[in-house]
Amino acid sequence: MGALIFFDWETRSYADLKKVGTWAYSEDPTTDIICAAYQIEDEPIQDWSFLRGDYAGMPLDLEQAIKDGIPIEAHHVAFEYSVWKNVARRAKYDWRMPDEDQWRDSMAACSYYAMPGALDRVSRAIGRPGKNPEGGRLISKYSKLNLKTAKTEIPPEDLAKFIQYCRDDVAEERGVSDFLGDLTDPEERVFQLDQEINRRGLYLDLTGIENATAIVTERGEELAGRFRELTGFNHGQNAQVLAWFHGHGLHLDNLQKDYLTDLLDELPQGECRDAIEIKLQVSKASTKKLDAMARQRGTDGRARFQTRYHGAQTGRWTGGGIQPLNLSRGFDFSGYDPDLLVSAIGHRDPRLLDRLYGDAMDAVSKATRHWIMAQEGSRILAGDFVSIEAIILAVLAGEDWKVQAFANGVKLYEHMADKIYGLPPGTVTKKTHPVERQDGKTGELAFGYQGALGAWLKFDSSGRHTDERIIEICQAWRREHPMIVKMWRGLEQACLEAVEHPGTVTGYRDIGFEIKDEWLSMILPNGKRIWYFNPQLRTKMPRWHQPLIKEECREGSCSCRPGLGVTYMAQKEGQWKRVNTYGGKLTENAVQATSRELLIPAMFRVRDAGYPIILSVYDEIVCEVPHGHGSMAELKELLEILPDFAAGWPITAECWEGERYRK
């Protein structure tokens, strides 16, 4: 590890950090600094606080270290960067700003090594003490000024505790950084690109957001009134509403959306059905996503730091703030025009949207992506890889017939439907056999990573097929993909052998495994690794042993037998816990991580060609490009240049441009 400055701020503000996000929080005029702590290389930790009477300007040793170009590291550097840029550089303090490529992030290293992101959790995961528990009380009392119980004056004794808490955070950050080490040089470049993209931010159409909010609010009030007229209660009075249904002969387990939606399939016409339909419509009439967009906008209209580097174990970005990776897709009917939908929403008339799009709430939901738009003088230009996961799965597994089909431009879902139903090639089309094509699509999405009945039902809850028929389709899919089935088994066995014999490099085809320090690593075709912390072998029943579902498993008459499996520690469902893995999951990790290794060099090519990137969404690159520069044809060409390890893979890209983000 090279020389570093370890740094931490403590701040206070009337802005709610969780609601407005890092950047808007730092721009709020009420946001101010309580104290800072820092450690330059191996020197003792230092602290600074204007509230204590310290000189407002930057400490001289810190300023000299910044001038000398020593990188400055924080945990979740977006916060420290934003506060430094928007608060510490105000006239009151006038601190020198580090260069943008000078910043490092210990949270980025946590993400890279698939460790918990929160400082306290990762610190405890590696055997350190964790954060000073005094901090939570101090932050609630003096930092969150929006709370009614907050105080604006910090007594000297609590200020001293705050400064100590800040110093302790620097010590924990240093401990985590020493344990994990630096990012590799290639990944440091990716992180710096990530920061460049996040600092650029996403321009959000506030007028459109406000128009959509007005429609949702009006329709929500209408629906709530109809619900009260029908039941006599507000839709949120759950106990009374359940009792009302009970009095009308319908005994409900709960009022959750998924439960009520499933119930509608069997419920006859009548008051109970009407009440459930209205309640489900009310649940759509939420302004949470729209409110988040409005709050996260900076003073220049751009929402910054909305994605997280290496947020998924596979290396892909994940979302934060407005969750731009999970925004609703637009309508998929032929000729759909985002600008027309935005224009219709501009009338703030839910009845107009009902007439044009069938349901006002659905129309507003479908428009969510369109509030990301280009500023004046630019347009959105985006491109993504076509069917990239399916192609990489076929390539890595050696499913040669399928690789050739992609190379020949065969339509995947239609092709799979022909295979599943035993029809001559070219029989199924979107127009002639839409149901069979949908089964081909669902099978492709559900079965590639060792999924079966449960995976199918996640994509298709229509009830068109019995469980037995779905299992038949799954078996047909597997018969057509013997090499993919073999890959599941091959990766699971190679993974198990690597854990069983540390120091040995094992593998299946182009995917390797090796124990490195406290991690099991998966080695991708280009040499990049993804990481699994503290791997252990545990005896477990096979995944198809399902005593809650299968009678023979419940009675003990099944043929399922326990065997050795690989487990590791991971952040799942908000907890740091031990989880199992298996061949299908390892296959999914390998495919998605390899997909990311095609995306990354494409992002650098696109950036270097003058296309400012504002977002990457899985296998899509979204740019905000000045008018007169670039084209869809050039972007497509840039995307389709493949690295040496993927030479010959049948990867193609689709591109589009427009004023607003879509797809």
C-alpha positions in Angstrom: 0.0 0.0 0.0 1.3 3.4 -1.0 1.2 6.6 1.1 -2.3 7.7 2.0 -4.2 10.4 3.9 -7.1 8.9 5.8 -9.9 11.4 6.4 -13.3 11.8 7.9 -15.8 14.6 8.4 -18.6 15.0 11.0 -21.3 17.5 9.9 -24.7 18.8 10.9 -27.6 20.1 8.8 -31.4 20.6 8.7 -31.3 18.6 5.5 -32.1 14.9 5.9 -29.1 13.0 4.5 -31.0 9.8 3.8 -33.7 11.6 1.9 -31.8 14.1 -0.1 -28.5 12.2 -0.8 -24.9 13.2 -0.4 -24.7 15.9 -3.0 -27.9 17.8 -2.2 -27.1 17.5 1.5 -23.7 19.2 0.9 -25.3 22.0 -1.1 -27.9 22.8 1.5 -27.0 26.2 3.1 -27.6 24.8 6.6 -25.0 22.1 6.2 -21.9 22.8 8.2 -18.8 21.0 9.6 -18.6 19.9 13.2 -15.1 18.5 13.0 -12.6 16.5 10.9 -10.0 13.9 11.7 -7.1 12.7 9.5 -4.0 10.6 9.5 -1.1 11.3 7.0 0.7 8.1 6.3 1.8 6.6 9.6 1.8 9.9 11.6 -0.5 10.2 14.6 -4.2 11.0 13.9 -4.9 14.7 14.0 -8.2 16.5 14.4 -9.7 19.9 13.6 -12.9 21.8 14.7 -13.8 25.4 14.0 -16.4 25.0 16.8 -13.5 24.3 19.2 -11.8 27.6 18.2 -9.4 26.1 15.7 -8.2 28.3 12.8 -10.9 28.1 10.1 -8.4 27.5 7.3 -7.0 24.1 6.4 -4.4 22.6 8.7 -1.0 23.2 7.3 0.3 19.6 7.4 -2.9 18.4 5.6 -2.6 21.2 3.0 1.0 20.3 2.3 0.2 16.6 1.9 -2.6 17.5 -0.5 -0.2 19.7 -2.5 2.3 16.9 -2.6 -0.3 14.7 -4.4 -0.7 12.1 -1.6 -4.0 10.3 -2.3 -6.8 11.0 0.3 -8.9 8.1 1.3 -12.3 8.1 3.0 -15.0 5.5 3.7 -17.8 6.3 1.2 -15.7 9.0 -0.4 -18.8 10.6 -2.1 -19.7 12.2 1.2 -16.2 13.5 2.0 -15.8 14.8 -1.5 -19.1 16.6 -1.6 -18.7 18.2 1.8 -15.2 19.3 0.9 -16.3 20.8 -2.4 -19.5 22.5 -1.2 -18.8 23.3 2.4 -15.0 23.3 3.2 -14.3 25.6 0.2 -16.8 28.2 1.3 -15.3 31.6 2.2 -15.7 30.7 5.9 -13.1 28.0 5.6 -11.5 28.3 2.1 -9.8 24.8 2.1 -7.8 23.6 -0.8 -9.6 21.0 -2.9 -7.7 17.8 -3.7 -7.4 16.9 -7.4 -10.3 14.7 -8.5 -8.1 11.7 -9.3 -6.5 12.1 -5.8 -9.5 10.5 -4.0 -9.6 6.9 -2.8 -12.4 4.9 -1.1 -12.1 2.1 1.4 -15.8 1.3 0.7 -14.8 0.7 -2.9 -12.3 -1.9 -1.7 -15.0 -3.5 0.5 -17.3 -3.7 -2.6 -14.5 -5.2 -4.7 -13.8 -7.9 -2.1 -17.6 -8.5 -1.5 -17.4 -7.3 2.1 -20.1 -5.3 3.9 -20.1 -1.7 2.9 -20.9 -0.1 6.2 -17.8 0.7 8.2 -19.0 -0.8 11.4 -20.1 -4.0 9.8 -16.9 -4.6 7.8 -14.8 -3.7 10.8 -16.5 -6.3 12.9 -16.4 -8.8 10.0 -12.6 -8.7 10.0 -12.3 -8.9 13.8 -11.9 -5.2 14.7 -13.9 -3.4 17.4 -16.2 -1.5 15.1 -17.4 2.1 15.3 -17.6 4.0 18.6 -21.1 3.4 19.9 -21.2 7.0 21.3 -21.5 8.3 17.7 -25.1 7.3 17.2 -26.3 9.4 20.2 -24.2 12.4 19.2 -25.4 12.3 15.6 -29.0 12.1 16.6 -28.6 14.9 19.0 -26.4 17.4 17.1 -26.1 16.4 13.4 -29.7 15.7 12.4 -31.1 19.2 13.0 -34.4 18.2 11.3 -35.2 16.1 14.4 -37.4 17.8 17.0 -35.0 16.6 19.8 -31.9 18.0 18.1 -29.7 20.7 19.6 -27.9 23.5 17.8 -25.4 24.2 20.5 -22.8 21.5 21.3 -21.4 21.7 24.8 -17.6 21.4 25.1 -17.8 17.9 26.7 -20.0 16.6 23.8 -17.8 18.3 21.2 -14.8 16.5 22.6 -16.7 13.2 22.4 -17.7 14.0 18.8 -14.0 14.7 17.9 -13.0 11.4 19.5 -15.7 9.6 17.6 -14.3 11.1 14.3 -10.8 10.1 15.3 -12.0 6.6 16.0 -13.6 6.4 12.6 -10.3 7.2 11.0 -8.7 4.5 13.0 -11.3 1.9 11.9 -11.1 3.1 8.3 -7.3 2.7 8.4 -7.7 -0.8 9.9 -10.1 -1.9 7.1 -7.8 -0.3 4.5 -4.7 -2.2 5.9 -6.6 -5.5 5.9 -8.0 -5.2 2.3 -5.2 -3.3 0.6 -5.5 -1.2 -2.5 -7.6 -1.9 -5.5 -5.7 -3.5 -8.3 -4.4 -1.0 -10.9 -7.1 -1.9 -13.5 -9.8 -1.6 -10.9 -8.5 1.7 -9.6 -8.9 3.0 -13.1 -12.5 1.7 -13.2 -13.2 3.3 -9.8 -11.9 6.7 -11.0 -14.1 6.4 -14.1 -17.0 5.6 -11.7 -16.3 8.8 -9.8 -16.1 10.8 -13.0 -19.5 9.5 -14.0 -21.1 10.0 -10.6 -19.7 13.6 -10.3 -21.3 14.4 -13.6 -24.7 13.1 -12.5 -28.0 12.8 -14.1 -30.1 15.8 -15.2 -33.7 15.4 -13.9 -36.7 17.1 -15.4 -38.3 18.8 -12.3 -41.3 20.1 -14.3 -42.1 16.6 -15.5 -41.6 15.2 -12.0 -44.0 17.8 -10.5 -46.6 17.2 -13.2 -46.4 13.4 -12.5 -46.7 14.0 -8.8 -49.8 16.2 -9.2 -51.5 13.4 -11.2 -50.6 10.7 -8.7 -51.8 12.9 -5.8 -55.1 13.7 -7.5 -55.7 10.1 -8.5 -54.7 8.8 -5.0 -57.2 11.1 -3.4 -59.9 9.9 -5.7 -59.2 6.3 -5.0 -58.9 6.8 -1.3 -62.3 8.5 -1.4 -63.9 5.6 -3.3 -62.4 3.1 -0.8 -63.9 5.1 2.1 -67.3 5.2 0.4 -67.2 1.5 -0.1 -65.9 0.3 3.2 -66.3 3.2 5.6 -62.6 3.2 6.4 -59.3 4.7 5.2 -57.2 2.3 3.1 -54.4 2.4 5.7 -56.6 1.3 8.6 -55.5 -2.3 8.2 -57.2 -3.8 11.3 -60.6 -2.2 10.5 -60.3 -3.1 6.8 -59.5 -6.7 7.6 -62.5 -6.8 9.9 -64.7 -5.3 7.1 -63.7 -8.0 4.7 -64.3 -10.6 7.4 -67.8 -9.2 7.9 -68.4 -9.6 4.2 -67.4 -13.2 4.2 -63.8 -12.9 3.0 -61.2 -14.0 5.5 -57.8 -12.4 4.5 -54.4 -13.4 5.9 -53.0 -9.9 5.2 -53.3 -6.9 3.0 -50.0 -7.2 1.1 -49.9 -6.4 -2.6 -48.7 -9.8 -3.9 -51.2 -11.7 -1.7 -54.2 -9.5 -2.9 -53.1 -9.7 -6.5 -53.0 -13.5 -6.4 -56.4 -13.5 -4.7 -58.0 -11.6 -7.5 -57.6 -14.6 -9.9 -60.2 -16.5 -7.9 -62.4 -13.8 -6.5 -65.9 -13.3 -8.0 -67.5 -10.0 -8.8 -68.8 -8.0 -5.8 -67.9 -5.5 -3.1 -64.9 -7.5 -1.8 -63.4 -7.7 -5.3 -64.1 -4.0 -5.9 -62.4 -3.0 -2.6 -59.3 -5.1 -3.3 -59.0 -3.6 -6.8 -59.2 -0.1 -5.4 -56.7 -0.8 -2.6 -54.2 -2.2 -5.2 -54.7 0.9 -7.3 -54.1 3.1 -4.2 -50.8 1.3 -3.6 -49.7 2.4 -7.1 -50.6 6.0 -6.3 -47.4 6.6 -4.4 -45.1 9.6 -4.9 -42.1 8.1 -3.1 -40.0 7.6 -6.3 -41.0 11.0 -7.6 -40.3 12.7 -4.3 -36.9 11.1 -4.1 -36.1 12.4 -7.6 -37.1 16.0 -6.6 -35.1 15.9 -3.4 -32.0 14.4 -4.9 -31.6 17.1 -7.5 -28.7 19.5 -7.0 -29.0 23.2 -7.5 -28.0 22.8 -11.2 -30.7 20.1 -11.7 -28.4 17.1 -11.6 -28.6 14.2 -9.2 -25.1 13.0 -8.3 -23.7 9.8 -6.8 -26.7 7.6 -7.7 -24.7 4.4 -8.4 -22.2 2.3 -6.5 -19.0 1.0 -7.9 -18.8 -2.9 -7.8 -22.0 -2.9 -5.8 -22.7 -6.5 -6.9 -20.3 -9.4 -6.2 -19.9 -9.8 -9.9 -18.6 -6.3 -10.3 -21.7 -4.7 -11.8 -22.9 -1.3 -10.6 -25.8 -1.1 -8.2 -28.2 1.8 -7.6 -28.7 4.2 -4.8 -30.7 7.4 -4.2 -33.4 7.3 -7.0 -32.3 3.7 -7.9 -31.7 4.5 -11.6 -31.0 0.9 -12.4 -34.5 -0.2 -11.3 -36.7 2.5 -12.9 -39.8 1.2 -14.7 -39.5 0.5 -18.4 -41.6 2.5 -20.8 -44.5 0.9 -22.8 -43.4 -1.7 -25.3 -46.1 -1.3 -28.0 -45.1 -0.4 -31.5 -44.5 3.3 -32.1 -44.3 4.2 -28.5 -43.0 7.8 -28.1 -41.7 8.9 -24.7 -42.1 12.6 -25.6 -45.8 12.1 -26.2 -46.3 10.5 -22.8 -44.4 13.3 -21.2 -46.5 15.8 -23.0 -49.7 14.1 -21.9 -48.5 14.0 -18.3 -47.9 17.8 -18.6 -51.7 18.4 -18.8 -51.9 17.1 -15.2 -55.2 15.3 -16.0 -55.4 11.6 -14.9 -58.6 11.1 -17.0 -56.7 12.1 -20.2 -54.0 9.5 -19.4 -56.8 6.9 -18.7 -58.1 7.5 -22.2 -54.7 7.5 -23.9 -52.9 4.8 -22.0 -55.6 2.8 -20.2 -54.6 3.7 -16.7 -53.1 7.0 -15.4 -51.1 5.4 -12.6 -49.6 2.8 -15.0 -48.7 5.6 -17.5 -47.0 7.7 -14.8 -45.1 4.6 -13.6 -44.0 3.9 -17.2 -42.7 7.5 -17.5 -40.3 7.2 -14.6 -37.1 6.7 -16.7 -38.0 9.7 -18.9 -37.4 12.2 -16.1 -33.7 11.5 -16.7 -33.0 13.7 -19.7 -30.3 15.7 -21.5 -29.7 19.3 -20.7 -30.2 21.9 -23.4 -27.6 21.5 -26.2 -27.2 17.8 -25.7 -29.1 14.5 -26.2 -29.1 11.1 -24.7 -27.1 8.5 -26.8 -27.1 5.0 -25.4 -26.2 1.5 -26.5 -26.3 -2.0 -25.0 -25.1 -5.5 -25.8 -27.8 -7.7 -27.3 -28.5 -11.0 -25.4 -25.1 -10.8 -23.9 -25.7 -13.1 -20.9 -27.2 -15.8 -23.1 -24.2 -15.6 -25.5 -21.6 -15.6 -22.8 -23.3 -18.5 -21.1 -23.2 -20.5 -24.3 -19.6 -19.6 -25.0 -18.3 -20.4 -21.5 -20.2 -23.7 -21.4 -19.2 -24.7 -24.9 -22.8 -25.0 -26.2 -21.5 -24.6 -29.7 -24.8 -25.0 -31.6 -26.2 -22.0 -29.6 -23.1 -19.9 -30.2 -23.5 -20.6 -33.9 -27.2 -19.7 -33.8 -26.3 -16.3 -32.3 -23.6 -15.8 -35.0 -26.2 -16.5 -37.6 -28.6 -14.0 -36.2 -31.2 -16.5 -35.1 -33.9 -15.0 -32.9 -33.3 -16.6 -29.5 -36.8 -16.9 -28.0 -38.4 -18.1 -31.2 -35.6 -20.6 -31.7 -36.0 -22.0 -28.1 -39.7 -22.3 -28.6 -39.2 -24.4 -31.7 -36.8 -26.6 -29.7 -39.0 -26.9 -26.7 -42.1 -27.8 -28.7 -40.3 -30.0 -31.2 -41.3 -27.8 -34.1 -39.3 -27.3 -37.4 -36.9 -24.3 -37.2 -38.5 -21.0 -38.1 -42.0 -22.1 -37.1 -42.5 -19.9 -34.1 -42.7 -16.2 -34.7 -44.0 -13.3 -32.5 -47.1 -13.0 -34.7 -47.9 -16.6 -35.5 -47.1 -18.3 -32.1 -47.0 -15.6 -29.4 -47.7 -18.1 -26.6 -45.0 -20.5 -27.6 -42.6 -17.7 -28.1 -43.3 -16.4 -24.6 -42.5 -19.9 -23.3 -39.2 -19.8 -25.2 -38.4 -16.4 -23.6 -39.4 -17.5 -20.1 -37.4 -20.7 -20.4 -34.3 -18.7 -21.5 -34.6 -16.4 -18.6 -35.5 -19.1 -16.0 -33.4 -22.1 -16.8 -29.9 -21.0 -17.7 -28.6 -20.9 -14.1 -30.0 -24.2 -12.9 -33.5 -22.8 -12.3 -36.6 -25.0 -12.6 -40.2 -24.7 -11.5 -39.6 -21.9 -9.0 -37.5 -19.9 -11.4 -40.2 -20.2 -14.1 -42.9 -18.9 -11.8 -40.8 -15.8 -11.0 -41.1 -14.8 -14.7 -44.6 -16.3 -15.4 -47.3 -16.2 -12.8 -50.1 -16.5 -15.4 -51.1 -20.0 -14.4 -51.2 -21.1 -18.1 -49.2 -24.2 -17.4 -49.5 -26.8 -14.6 -46.4 -27.4 -12.5 -46.0 -30.7 -14.3 -45.9 -29.0 -17.7 -43.4 -26.5 -16.5 -41.1 -29.3 -15.3 -41.5 -30.9 -18.7 -40.5 -27.7 -20.5 -37.5 -27.4 -18.1 -36.4 -31.0 -18.9 -36.8 -30.2 -22.6 -34.6 -27.1 -22.2 -31.9 -29.1 -20.4 -31.9 -31.8 -23.0 -31.2 -29.1 -25.6 -28.4 -27.6 -23.5 -26.2 -30.6 -22.3 -23.0 -28.5 -22.1 -24.6 -25.8 -19.9 -25.9 -28.6 -17.6 -22.4 -30.0 -17.6 -21.0 -26.5 -16.7 -23.2 -26.3 -13.6 -21.6 -29.6 -12.3 -18.1 -28.7 -13.5 -18.0 -25.3 -11.7 -19.5 -26.7 -8.5 -16.9 -29.5 -8.4 -14.0 -27.2 -9.2 -15.1 -24.8 -6.5 -15.4 -27.5 -3.9 -11.9 -28.9 -4.8 -10.3 -25.4 -4.5 -11.7 -25.0 -1.0 -10.8 -28.6 -0.1 -7.2 -28.1 -1.3 -6.0 -24.5 -0.6 -3.1 -23.5 -2.8 -4.4 -25.5 -5.8 -5.8 -23.8 -8.8 -8.8 -25.7 -10.1 -11.2 -24.9 -12.9 -13.7 -25.9 -15.5 -13.1 -24.7 -19.0 -12.1 -21.0 -18.9 -13.2 -20.4 -15.3 -10.7 -21.0 -12.4 -10.9 -21.1 -8.6 -8.1 -20.5 -6.0 -7.9 -19.7 -2.3 -6.2 -16.4 -1.7 -5.7 -15.4 1.9 -9.2 -15.4 3.5 -11.0 -15.6 0.2 -12.0 -18.1 -2.4 -11.5 -16.4 -5.8 -13.2 -17.1 -9.1 -10.8 -16.4 -12.0 -12.5 -15.0 -15.1 -11.3 -15.6 -18.7 -9.4 -12.2 -18.7 -7.7 -12.9 -15.3 -9.9 -10.7 -13.2 -11.1 -12.3 -9.9 -14.3 -12.1 -8.0 -14.2 -12.9 -4.3 -16.0 -15.1 -1.7 -15.0 -14.3 1.9 -14.2 -17.1 4.5 -15.2 -20.1 2.4 -16.0 -23.3 4.2 -17.2 -26.8 3.3 -20.5 -27.7 5.0 -22.6 -30.8 4.7 -26.0 -29.9 3.2 -29.0 -31.5 1.5 -29.3 -30.9 -2.3 -31.3 -27.9 -3.5 -34.1 -30.2 -4.8 -34.8 -31.5 -1.3 -37.9 -29.5 -0.4 -39.8 -30.9 2.6 -42.2 -27.9 2.7 -43.3 -28.6 -0.9 -42.6 -32.3 -1.7 -44.5 -35.0 0.3 -41.8 -37.6 -0.2 -39.1 -35.2 1.2 -41.4 -34.4 4.1 -41.9 -38.0 4.9 -38.3 -39.0 4.4 -39.0 -41.4 1.5 -37.1 -39.3 -1.1 -33.8 -40.2 -2.7 -32.1 -36.9 -1.5 -28.9 -37.4 0.3 -26.6 -34.9 2.0 -23.3 -33.9 0.4 -20.5 -31.5 0.8 -21.1 -27.9 -0.4 -19.2 -24.6 -0.4 -20.4 -21.8 1.9 -19.0 -18.3 2.4 -19.9 -15.1 4.2 -21.9 -12.5 2.3 -24.2 -9.5 2.9 -27.6 -10.8 2.2 -31.0 -9.4 3.1 -29.3 -6.8 5.3 -27.3 -9.3 7.2 -23.7 -10.5 7.1 -24.2 -14.2 7.2 -23.1 -17.6 5.8 -24.7 -18.6 2.6 -24.5 -21.6 0.3 -23.6 -21.7 -3.3 -24.1 -24.3 -6.1 -23.3 -24.8 -9.7 -26.0 -22.7 -11.2 -25.2 -19.7 -8.9 -21.5 -20.0 -9.8 -22.4 -20.1 -13.4 -24.5 -17.0 -13.0 -21.6 -15.2 -11.2 -19.2 -16.2 -14.0 -21.4 -15.1 -16.8 -22.4 -11.7 -15.3 -18.9 -11.0 -14.1 -17.5 -11.8 -17.6 -20.2 -9.6 -19.1 -18.9 -6.7 -17.0 -15.4 -7.3 -18.3 -16.8 -6.6 -21.8 -18.6 -3.5 -20.6 -15.6 -1.9 -18.9 -13.3 -1.5 -21.9 -16.2 -0.4 -23.9 -16.9 2.4 -21.4 -13.3 3.6 -21.6 -13.4 3.6 -25.4 -16.7 5.5 -25.4 -15.4 8.0 -22.8 -12.2 8.6 -24.7 -14.1 9.1 -28.0 -15.8 12.1 -26.4 -19.1 10.6 -25.2 -19.7 11.8 -21.6 -21.1 8.8 -19.7 -23.9 9.5 -17.2 -24.9 5.9 -16.3 -24.3 2.2 -16.9 -27.3 -0.1 -16.4 -26.1 -3.7 -16.4 -25.1 -4.1 -20.1 -26.0 -0.6 -21.3 -24.0 2.6 -21.5 -25.9 5.9 -21.3 -24.2 9.1 -22.5 -25.2 12.7 -22.6 -23.6 14.0 -25.8 -23.5 17.5 -27.2 -25.4 18.1 -30.4 -23.2 17.8 -33.4 -20.9 15.2 -31.8 -21.1 11.4 -32.2 -23.6 9.1 -33.7 -25.4 5.9 -33.1 -23.3 4.2 -35.8 -20.0 5.3 -34.1 -21.3 4.3 -30.7 -22.3 0.8 -32.0 -18.8 0.4 -33.6 -17.1 1.4 -30.3 -19.2 -1.1 -28.3 -18.6 -4.0 -30.7 -14.8 -3.9 -30.4 -14.0 -6.9 -28.3 -11.0 -7.5 -26.0 -8.6 -10.3 -27.0 -10.1 -12.8 -24.6 -13.5 -12.5 -26.3 -12.3 -12.5 -29.9 -14.8 -14.1 -32.2 -17.7 -14.1 -29.7 -20.9 -13.1 -31.6 -21.5 -9.9 -29.6 -23.5 -7.1 -31.1 -24.9 -3.9 -29.8 -28.1 -1.8 -30.3 -28.0 2.0 -30.0 -30.6 4.7 -29.7 -30.8 8.5 -29.1 -33.3 10.9 -27.9 -34.0 13.8 -25.5 -34.9 11.4 -22.6 -33.7 8.2 -21.2 -35.9 5.2 -22.2 -35.8 1.4 -22.8 
